Amino acid sequence: MRANTYAIVDEPRPGALQQWVVNPIWPFFALMFAGSWLALPWFAFNGVAMGSATRRRELLVVLLATPLKLGLFLFLLMLHKKTGLPEGALRYFLVGVTVLKLGLGYWLLNLQQPAFGLYQYFDGPVRNGMFVVFGAALVHPRVLELFGGWLWQMVVW
């Protein structure tokens, strides 16, 4: 067996962006406090930067998160119109969209956590994402204002 073909399957292969790797809990906190507009690209960037073995699956979840969230929202909106429930019930339908968003974020967190543990074990540099999360939470209302319609706000929320 040649030495340059030997590879451990789940060992992270960080690239040039490894200096920007954060603990996956920070993109998850960004999802909770700032929204998908920051968290989903951050999850994708973090997986690629640390060379996660599951980065293809992570990128697939990131790419499908917005259409799934939007599809569920439109389905619940049509269900609301068909059933004739009062307008106050629409707020409770949004709970389903929030559960989907947080569920996908939790899935991404669990996909990245083992690779991050190995990355950290092999002394990869790790940044603190706390200030990014705090700053994004502060500007979140302004970011939502940039997207005028309620449908676009649901996409970035």
Secondary structure by P-SEA (a helix, b strand, c coil): cccccccccccccccccccccccaaaaaaaaacccccccaaaaaaaaaaacccaaaaaaaaaaaaaaaaaaaaaaaaaaaaaacccccaaaaaaaaaaaaaaaaaaaaaaaaaaaaaaaaaaccbbbbaaaaaaaaaaaaaaaaaacccaaaaaaac
